[in-house]
Structures are given as C-alpha cells and as structure tokens.
Amino acid sequence: MVTSRDVAALAGVSQMTVSRVLRGSGNVAPATRERVLQAMDEAGYRPHAAARTLRTRRSATVGVVVADITNPFYPQLLEAVSGALHDAGQRMVLWNAPDPSDSSAEAALSEGTVDGLIFTTVTESTPALQDAVDRGEPVALLHRGLPSLDCDQVTTDNVDAGRQVADYLTAAGHERIGHLRGPELPSTARDRERGLRDRLAELGRELDPDLAVDGGFAHDRARAAMRDLLRREAPPTAVFCANDLSAFGAIDGAVSLGRRVPEDVWVVGCDDIAMAAWDSYDLTTFRQPITGMARTAVRLVLERIDDRSLPPRKETFPGALAVRGSTAHTPAPPPGREPVN
C-alpha cells in the first residue's frame, strides 16, 4: 500500500510537507504543493479519510452554501471553488439553502463534519452565520459580502460595475437609461444600482425613477419588466440589468414586442456567465473574475482553519466590461480601463 512516506520520497519533500498539503495548509509554496499533488497522482496515493479525521480532528472537507443552484452563475462559481479545493487536497460538500434561516451548514461546521464554510449568497437575514462568526468558526463569504460581518470576504467591485456601465452608455450618447433592479437584500444588486446612480448623477444624468423597475434575478420577471418599460411613451434606449439572467429576460422581452437589440434598445448584463457569449444573446456584460475569486476564498478559509486568530480579510476584485453584440458601440474607455472584446 502506498503511504505518505512514499509520496514524500517521490516528491523530494519531507513527510511533514505532504501532511501540510493534505491539510490544505497555506504554509506550502505553490510549486511544492503542485509537486506533492503530482506525486500523489503518480503513486496512486489515497489518504484514508476516516483515519485522517481521527488523527488530525479535521475532515479535509469544506462546505459551500448557495441559495439558488438553478441560476447558471452558481454552477460556474462552484466549479471554480471545487477545483481550488481539489488542488488543496480538500473535498467539497454543497448546501442549496434558499431559506436564509436554514442553519444545517452551520450545524455541520460546529459538529466537525466540515472544517470550514464558504457562503456565496448571504444576506442580512442569515442569523446562523453571525453566530458562527461570533464563535470564531472558519467562515468566508464569496461573491456577496456583508459589511457588518467581521469575517473573511471575497467580492467583485460591484459599485464599479454600475459606474463602468454608466460611463459606457453615456459615452455612447444614451440619455434615457433604464435599470432592471435586482432583489433588495443581496449586496450585489444594491451595489450595482448604487454605482449606476452615483455615476450618472456625477455626469449630470440622473437615473429616471420611472425607468428603474424591479427585474429580480430571474428570466421571467425581467422579461415582464422589460416589456413594461418598452411599452411606455418614452421608453429607455439602453437598459442595465442586475445580472445576466435578467438581461436574457430583457432581451427576450424586447424581441417579443418586435424590438431589435441593439438597433432599438441596448441591453447590458452583469457577471459574464458562459451563456452570455452564446450567439442568441451575445450579451455585453460586466465580467466577474470568478476563478481568481474562488481560489482566494478557498485560500482564506483554509488559512483560517489553520489559524483562527487571523484578523478578518476582505478582498475586492476589479472587473471589466465585456462588449458584445447586445450593444452597438465601443467608445474610447476612460483612462486605465479597457473594454473586453
């Protein structure tokens, strides 16, 4: 039977280094970690999970919590998280918890079934999460943040997403800009709207309250909201949607009324999920750097599993506008920004 000692010899490292890689410790150089993982694959080494749990009091398992697995954004995010955990020698357990009061993941953490938790869809109404943080449990937020929560958080600069869209649309000459708002609770929706509003105000073009309507994060609701906007006496010439799924609904709503995208109305989304590049949508959207965010969240939660005394870390990633066919103009970007084509 292949042992960790065999892996250490094959990789040219100490057995302690192999042990650190198995625990997902951050105290291993990336090149060394990769060499150990490659040696494990070559030797066919598979650590016995139950024995390792008894020895280290750790399960080598991290829980990931989502609230809407049907949204195509989350499978992409989960794939990136799963890959990062696999590279660190960890396993992933998934909770689909649409009810914020569901505390099953936090219970698994306190019972030792998982070593840490990554939350991707938190809101202020997630009380069990606050309790876990107060107890010093290894918890990280990914994608959505909570300024009021003192824990590790990894987000995109969603305020800047709205600001970049405002710059892009006004530079193209749009004066009647609409917005399909997301739900009230998620930080992503609030921040994207705030960025749009603030930047338009700075440019002397207030967001018309009559053109800012609830579109949710789902296709059907956004489709209905877009149809309502376009039936108005003075409809918008461009619409920024809270996420890509609502942007797809907006495009379908426009098409259902015989409107052409982008000839009659521009549509911009947010997230840049894989479907955004499909020919049927060809969506201009704000791109989140999902892979980098996922790897950072995994690193932070594993470091906290090793050392709970670490201060809370909050990392914000920049994003970029991916310009496609749902808009018809590529203006010169402001200094320091380049649209992604």
C-alpha positions as CSV (number, residue, x, y, z in Angstrom):
1,M,0.0,0.0,0.0
2,V,1.3,3.5,-0.9
3,T,1.9,5.7,2.1
4,S,2.5,9.4,2.6
5,R,6.2,8.5,3.2
6,D,6.3,7.1,-0.4
7,V,4.8,10.3,-1.7
8,A,7.3,12.4,0.2
9,A,10.2,10.4,-1.3
10,L,8.8,10.7,-4.8
11,A,8.2,14.4,-4.5
12,G,11.5,15.0,-2.8
13,V,10.0,16.7,0.3
14,S,9.5,15.8,3.9
15,Q,6.6,13.8,5.2
16,M,5.6,16.9,7.2
17,T,5.2,18.8,3.9
18,V,3.0,16.1,2.5
19,S,0.9,16.3,5.7
20,R,0.6,20.1,5.3
21,V,-0.6,19.7,1.7
22,L,-3.2,17.1,2.8
23,R,-4.5,19.5,5.4
24,G,-4.7,22.3,2.9
25,S,-2.2,24.4,4.9
26,G,-1.2,27.7,3.4
27,N,2.4,27.3,4.6
28,V,3.4,25.4,1.5
29,A,4.9,27.1,-1.6
30,P,2.6,26.7,-4.7
31,A,5.3,24.9,-6.7
32,T,5.9,22.5,-3.8
33,R,2.2,21.8,-3.4
34,E,1.9,21.1,-7.1
35,R,4.9,18.7,-6.9
36,V,3.3,16.8,-4.0
37,L,-0.1,16.6,-5.7
38,Q,1.5,15.3,-8.9
39,A,3.4,12.7,-6.8
40,M,0.1,11.6,-5.2
41,D,-1.4,11.1,-8.6
42,E,1.6,9.2,-10.0
43,A,1.8,6.9,-6.9
44,G,-2.0,6.4,-6.7
45,Y,-2.0,7.6,-3.1
46,R,-5.4,8.0,-1.5
47,P,-5.4,9.0,2.2
48,H,-7.9,7.2,4.4
49,A,-10.4,9.9,5.2
50,A,-11.7,8.4,8.5
51,A,-8.2,7.7,9.8
52,R,-7.1,11.2,8.9
53,T,-10.1,12.7,10.6
54,L,-9.3,10.8,13.8
55,R,-5.6,11.8,13.7
56,T,-6.0,15.5,12.8
57,R,-9.5,16.2,14.1
58,R,-10.2,17.5,10.7
59,S,-12.4,16.2,7.9
60,A,-10.5,17.8,5.0
61,T,-13.9,18.9,3.8
62,V,-15.2,22.4,3.2
63,G,-18.9,23.2,2.9
64,V,-20.2,25.6,0.3
65,V,-23.6,27.2,0.6
66,V,-25.7,28.6,-2.2
67,A,-29.3,29.9,-2.3
68,D,-30.2,29.3,-6.0
69,I,-28.4,26.5,-7.7
70,T,-30.7,27.0,-10.8
71,N,-29.0,30.3,-11.6
72,P,-26.3,29.4,-14.1
73,F,-23.9,31.7,-12.4
74,Y,-23.6,29.4,-9.4
75,P,-22.6,26.2,-11.2
76,Q,-19.7,28.2,-12.7
77,L,-18.7,29.6,-9.4
78,L,-19.0,26.1,-7.7
79,E,-16.8,24.6,-10.4
80,A,-14.1,27.1,-9.7
81,V,-14.4,26.5,-5.9
82,S,-14.4,22.8,-6.3
83,G,-11.2,22.9,-8.5
84,A,-9.4,25.1,-6.0
85,L,-10.4,22.8,-3.1
86,H,-9.3,19.7,-5.1
87,D,-5.9,21.3,-5.7
88,A,-5.6,21.9,-2.0
89,G,-6.4,18.2,-1.2
90,Q,-9.8,19.1,0.1
91,R,-13.3,17.9,-0.6
92,M,-16.4,19.9,-1.1
93,V,-19.9,19.4,0.4
94,L,-22.7,21.6,-1.2
95,W,-25.7,23.0,0.6
96,N,-28.5,24.5,-1.5
97,A,-30.2,26.7,1.1
98,P,-32.8,29.1,-0.4
99,D,-34.2,29.8,3.1
100,P,-31.8,32.2,5.0
101,S,-33.0,30.6,8.3
102,D,-31.6,27.2,7.2
103,S,-28.7,26.5,9.7
104,S,-27.8,23.0,8.6
105,A,-24.5,24.0,7.2
106,E,-23.5,25.9,10.4
107,A,-24.6,22.9,12.4
108,A,-22.3,20.6,10.3
109,L,-19.5,23.1,11.0
110,S,-19.9,23.1,14.8
111,E,-20.2,19.3,14.8
112,G,-16.9,18.9,12.8
113,T,-18.5,17.3,9.7
114,V,-16.8,20.1,7.7
115,D,-13.8,22.1,8.7
116,G,-15.0,25.4,7.2
117,L,-17.8,27.1,5.2
118,I,-17.9,29.3,2.2
119,F,-21.1,31.2,1.7
120,T,-21.9,32.6,-1.8
121,T,-25.4,34.0,-1.2
122,V,-25.6,35.6,2.2
123,T,-28.0,38.5,3.2
124,E,-28.5,40.4,6.4
125,S,-31.2,37.9,7.3
126,T,-28.8,35.0,7.8
127,P,-28.7,34.8,11.6
128,A,-26.9,31.5,12.0
129,L,-24.0,32.9,10.0
130,Q,-23.5,35.6,12.6
131,D,-23.5,33.1,15.4
132,A,-20.8,31.0,13.6
133,V,-18.6,34.1,13.1
134,D,-19.1,35.1,16.8
135,R,-17.8,31.6,17.8
136,G,-14.7,32.1,15.7
137,E,-15.6,29.4,13.2
138,P,-13.7,29.3,9.8
139,V,-16.2,31.1,7.5
140,A,-15.6,33.0,4.3
141,L,-18.0,34.9,2.1
142,L,-17.7,34.7,-1.7
143,H,-19.4,36.8,-4.3
144,R,-21.8,38.5,-1.9
145,G,-20.4,40.5,1.1
146,L,-21.8,41.9,4.3
147,P,-20.0,45.0,5.6
148,S,-21.5,44.4,9.0
149,L,-19.9,40.9,9.4
150,D,-16.3,40.6,10.6
151,C,-15.2,37.6,8.6
152,D,-13.1,36.8,5.5
153,Q,-14.9,38.1,2.4
154,V,-14.1,38.0,-1.3
155,T,-16.2,40.1,-3.7
156,T,-16.1,41.9,-7.0
157,D,-16.3,45.7,-7.0
158,N,-20.0,45.8,-7.8
159,V,-20.2,49.5,-7.3
160,D,-17.6,50.0,-10.0
161,A,-19.7,47.7,-12.3
162,G,-22.5,50.2,-12.2
163,R,-20.1,53.0,-12.7
164,Q,-18.5,51.4,-15.7
165,V,-21.8,50.8,-17.3
166,A,-22.9,54.4,-16.7
167,D,-19.6,55.6,-18.4
168,Y,-20.1,53.3,-21.3
169,L,-23.7,54.2,-22.0
170,T,-23.4,57.9,-21.6
171,A,-20.3,58.0,-23.8
172,A,-22.4,56.4,-26.5
173,G,-24.9,59.2,-26.2
174,H,-27.7,57.5,-24.3
175,E,-29.9,59.8,-22.2
176,R,-32.8,57.5,-21.4
177,I,-31.1,54.8,-19.4
178,G,-33.2,52.1,-17.7
179,H,-32.3,49.8,-14.9
180,L,-33.8,46.4,-14.1
181,R,-33.1,46.3,-10.3
182,G,-32.3,43.1,-8.5
183,P,-33.8,41.9,-5.2
184,E,-33.5,44.3,-2.3
185,L,-31.4,42.2,0.1
186,P,-28.4,40.9,-1.9
187,S,-25.4,43.3,-1.7
188,T,-24.6,42.6,-5.3
189,A,-27.9,44.1,-6.6
190,R,-27.7,47.1,-4.2
191,D,-24.1,48.0,-5.1
192,R,-24.6,47.7,-8.8
193,E,-27.6,50.1,-8.7
194,R,-25.7,52.5,-6.4
195,G,-22.8,52.6,-8.8
196,L,-25.0,53.3,-11.7
197,R,-27.0,56.0,-9.9
198,D,-24.0,57.7,-8.4
199,R,-22.0,57.9,-11.7
200,L,-25.0,59.1,-13.7
201,A,-25.5,61.8,-11.1
202,E,-21.8,62.8,-11.4
203,L,-22.3,63.0,-15.1
204,G,-25.4,65.2,-14.7
205,R,-27.8,62.5,-15.9
206,E,-29.9,61.3,-13.0
207,L,-31.4,57.9,-13.3
208,D,-35.1,58.5,-14.0
209,P,-37.1,56.7,-11.3
210,D,-39.7,55.8,-13.9
211,L,-37.1,53.8,-15.8
212,A,-35.8,51.9,-12.7
213,V,-38.0,48.9,-12.1
214,D,-37.8,45.6,-10.3
215,G,-36.5,42.9,-12.6
216,G,-35.3,40.4,-10.0
217,F,-32.5,38.0,-10.7
218,A,-34.7,35.7,-12.9
219,H,-35.6,35.5,-16.6
220,D,-39.4,35.6,-16.4
221,R,-39.7,38.6,-14.1
222,A,-37.1,40.5,-16.1
223,R,-38.9,39.7,-19.3
224,A,-42.1,41.2,-18.0
225,A,-40.4,44.2,-16.6
226,M,-38.7,44.9,-19.9
227,R,-42.0,44.6,-21.8
228,D,-43.4,47.2,-19.4
229,L,-40.6,49.6,-19.9
230,L,-40.7,49.4,-23.7
231,R,-44.4,50.0,-23.8
232,R,-44.0,53.4,-22.2
233,E,-44.5,56.6,-24.1
234,A,-40.8,57.4,-23.7
235,P,-39.0,54.1,-23.3
236,P,-35.3,53.7,-22.5
237,T,-32.8,53.4,-25.3
238,A,-30.5,51.3,-23.1
239,V,-31.1,49.1,-20.1
240,F,-28.6,47.8,-17.4
241,C,-29.8,44.6,-15.8
242,A,-28.8,43.4,-12.3
243,N,-27.4,40.1,-13.6
244,D,-27.0,38.2,-16.8
245,L,-30.1,36.0,-16.3
246,S,-32.3,39.1,-16.0
247,A,-30.5,40.5,-19.1
248,F,-31.5,37.4,-21.0
249,G,-35.1,38.0,-19.9
250,A,-34.8,41.7,-21.0
251,I,-33.6,40.7,-24.5
252,D,-36.4,38.1,-24.9
253,G,-39.0,40.7,-23.6
254,A,-37.8,43.2,-26.2
255,V,-37.9,40.6,-29.0
256,S,-41.4,39.6,-28.0
257,L,-42.5,43.1,-28.7
258,G,-40.8,43.2,-32.1
259,R,-38.0,45.4,-30.8
260,R,-34.5,44.8,-32.1
261,V,-31.4,44.5,-29.9
262,P,-29.3,46.6,-30.2
263,E,-30.9,48.7,-33.0
264,D,-33.9,49.7,-30.9
265,V,-32.6,49.2,-27.4
266,W,-29.3,48.2,-25.9
267,V,-29.1,45.6,-23.1
268,V,-26.2,45.2,-20.6
269,G,-25.9,42.5,-18.0
270,C,-23.6,41.7,-15.1
271,D,-21.5,38.6,-14.3
272,D,-20.5,37.2,-17.7
273,I,-21.7,33.7,-17.3
274,A,-21.0,31.3,-20.2
275,M,-24.4,31.8,-21.8
276,A,-23.7,35.5,-22.3
277,A,-21.4,34.7,-25.2
278,W,-24.0,32.4,-26.9
279,D,-25.0,33.7,-30.4
280,S,-28.6,34.0,-29.4
281,Y,-27.8,36.6,-26.7
282,D,-24.3,37.9,-27.5
283,L,-24.6,39.9,-24.3
284,T,-22.5,42.9,-23.3
285,T,-21.9,42.4,-19.6
286,F,-19.6,43.2,-16.6
287,R,-17.3,40.3,-16.1
288,Q,-16.5,38.9,-12.7
289,P,-13.1,37.2,-12.3
290,I,-14.7,34.0,-10.9
291,T,-11.6,31.8,-10.9
292,G,-9.4,34.2,-9.0
293,M,-12.2,35.0,-6.5
294,A,-12.8,31.3,-5.9
295,R,-9.2,30.5,-5.3
296,T,-8.8,33.4,-2.9
297,A,-11.8,32.4,-0.9
298,V,-10.5,28.8,-0.6
299,R,-7.1,30.1,0.5
300,L,-8.6,32.3,3.1
301,V,-10.9,29.7,4.6
302,L,-8.0,27.1,4.7
303,E,-5.7,29.6,6.3
304,R,-8.4,30.3,9.0
305,I,-8.9,26.6,9.6
306,D,-5.1,26.5,10.4
307,D,-5.2,29.7,12.5
308,R,-8.4,31.1,13.8
309,S,-6.6,34.1,15.4
310,L,-6.1,35.8,12.0
311,P,-7.8,39.2,11.6
312,P,-10.7,39.3,9.1
313,R,-9.5,39.8,5.5
314,K,-11.7,41.5,2.8
315,E,-10.5,41.3,-0.8
316,T,-12.3,43.1,-3.6
317,F,-11.6,42.1,-7.2
318,P,-11.8,44.5,-10.1
319,G,-14.0,43.5,-13.1
320,A,-14.2,44.7,-16.7
321,L,-16.8,45.3,-19.3
322,A,-17.1,42.6,-22.0
323,V,-18.5,44.4,-25.0
324,R,-20.6,42.2,-27.4
325,G,-23.5,42.5,-29.8
326,S,-26.3,43.5,-27.5
327,T,-24.8,47.0,-27.7
328,A,-23.6,48.6,-30.8
329,H,-20.8,50.9,-29.9
330,T,-17.3,50.6,-28.4
331,P,-16.3,54.1,-27.2
332,A,-12.8,55.0,-26.0
333,P,-12.7,53.9,-22.4
334,P,-11.7,56.2,-19.5
335,P,-8.0,56.2,-18.6
336,G,-7.0,53.0,-17.0
337,R,-9.9,51.0,-18.3
338,E,-10.2,48.8,-21.4
339,P,-13.4,47.1,-22.6
340,V,-13.0,43.4,-23.1
341,N,-14.0,42.3,-26.6
